[in-house]
């Protein structure tokens, strides 16, 4: 590294020190894109701390539906001086993941949202109040109440609207 490292050098050195599978794309003259799949969900907080230390901003968190292995992938999207870093973790269905809200305040909404819609618990949260669904509805609503096939066809049919307005028996 140079005496005054560039953002690219900082990102490269930081992510290579983390425990996981790494892919880096560095097109000439364009911002770099980094994808890091952590080896363990327990490595998330250390990864977030390392990224925060080099000036990362949390852009968004995306939780994906059950991947067929009995769990969910949660992707944390960061921006560092125009370069994107996506950190992915796999969480077993009904499992838990550390909150990064103490490092990135904007994680609050995202963590509450995926706790509500998927069977993922976020540890060490002072506020787990739901955003959308009534407390009487069991967690994991996105996977139980709205099948992916219905959601995918929502743009061309009224099936999604009907799924949302007519509560299935198992949800009552």
N, C-alpha and C positions, 0 to 999 in steps of 0.2 A: 504494500500500500504506500501511496505517496505521503509526504508530511501532512498534507491537507487532503484527506481522501474525498473523492467524488461521491455523490449519493449512490451511484452504481457500485462503487467499491465497498461502501458501507453495507449495502444490501447483500452483495455477494458474500462477504466475509461473515455477516451475521447469520444468514440462512444456512450456510455450510456448517456452522457450528451447532445447529439444531439437529435433533434426532428424528430423522424421517427420510422419506423418498423425495428427491428434489429434481425439478426440471426448471431450467432457466432459458428464456428466449431473449436474445439481445439483437434485434434488427439494427443494422447500421443507421445511425442518425435518428433513431426512434427510442421511445421509452422502453425499458425492459419489463418483461412479465415473468413472474416467478410463481411456481406452484410447489408447495411443500405439503406432503401428506405425512402427518406426524405418526410415529411408530406407536405411540400410546396416547389416549385421550388425556392422561395425567400430565403430559408434556405441554399442554396448551398454555397454562399460565406463564411458564418460563419462556415460551416462544413469544407470547404477547409482551412480556416485560422487555425482552431483547429488542423487539421491533419498536416499542415505545422509546427505548433508550436512543435509537437513531432517528427519532422524529416521525415515526409512523402515525398516521391518522386512520382510524377505523372508518371505512366507507360504509360497510354493510355486513350483515351476517345472513347466510342463506342456509336453511335446514331443508334437506331433501327427504322425501318419503322413504319408507323402508326399502332398502336396496336388495331385498331378497335373501339376505344373509341374517335377518333378524335384528336389524339395526338401522341407524340413520347416519348419513354423512352430514356434518355441519361444516360449512365453508365460511371462513372469516376473511373478508376482503379488505386489504390495507392499501393506503397510498403513501408513498415516500418520495417526495419531490417529483411527482408525476409518474413514478414507476409503481406498478401494481405487484402486490404480493398476496397470494391466496394461500391461506393455511387451512388444510382440511383435516378433520378428525372424524373417526368412526366411533359411534356410541351405540352400544347394544340397546335394543328396545327396552324401555323401562329403566335404563341406566342413567348415570349422571355425568355432568361435565362441570368444570370450574367456571365461575362467573369471571368475566374480565371487566366488569363494570367499574371496579375501583381504579382501573387503568384508563379505560375509555368510557366516559359517562354515557355516550350515545349507544352503548351496548344494551342499555336498560330496555328499550322498546323491543329490540330484536330478541333478546333472551326471553322476555315475557311472552312474546308472540310464539316462539317455537316451543316453549313449555306448554302453552295452551293447545297448540294444534298437533303436536307430536308427543310421543311418550318419552320425553327427555326431561330430566330434572336438572336444574342449574343450582349448584351448591353455593352456599355463602351469600345468599341474596336476602337483603332486609325486606324488600318489597316484591312479593310474588303475585300481587293482585292481577287478575285477568284484565285483558284489554277489551275483548269482544264477547266471549261466551259467558253465560251465567255460571256461577260457581256450582250449581247443581248438576251440570253436564260433566260427565267423566272426561278426563284428559285424553289426548290422542284423537280429537274429533276429526281432524283432516283425514286421517287414515281410516277411521271407522265409519264416518257418516257420508263422506263424499269420495266414492271410488275414483281413481285416476282416470279411468276410461270415460267417466261422466265429465270430469273436469276438462279433459282434452277436447271433448266435443262441445264444450260450452259456447264457443263462438258461433256455432252454426245451429244450435238447438236451444230450446228452452228447458232442457233437462237439468241444468245446474240450478236455475231459479226454482224449479219444482223440488229439487233435492234440499234446497235451503229453506223453503217455506213449508214443507211437509215433513214433520219430524218422524223418523223411523221408529218402530216399536222398541227396538233395543236401546234407543236414546231416551225413552220416556222414563 
